[in-house]
Amino acid sequence: MGGQLGYDVEKRFNTLDIENVNVGINDFDRTDKEKNKVYIIKSKLDVLVLCDAYTVADKKSKCMNDHMGAVKYTSDL
């Protein structure tokens, strides 16, 4: 399991009886495009919810750049 947001999203999906898989950075690292491509294709996901974030203010811009890159390439799959 990942962080607080991922935990809350998983909890909400479970209360709505929505099948879901909560993975952490060991399974899905937003900076590893090829590994993620393989994971997404093998998992046959219908929806991908990225719940990652930095809480340290000086790393927010790096997080946003990485996150937007991950959104872009996962949407291209």
C-alpha positions, 0 to 999 in steps of 0.5 A, a space after each residue: 500500500 502507498 500513502 494516505 491518499 492511496 489509502 483513502 481512495 482504496 477505502 472509498 472504492 471498497 465501500 462502493 464495492 469497486 474492485 481496485 488494486 492499491 500498489 506502491 512504488 515497488 510495483 509502480 514507479 511513475 519515473 519508469 515508463 517501460 516497467 509501468 507500460 508492462 504493468 498496465 498492459 498485464 494488469 488489464 486496467 480499466 482505470 488508473 488513479 495516480 495518488 502520489 505526491 510530495 509533501 516537502 514544498 521544495 520538491 513539489 515542482 519535481 513531483 508535478 513534472 514527474 506526475 504530468 509525464 506519467 499522466 501523459 505516457 499512461 494516457 498514450 497506452 
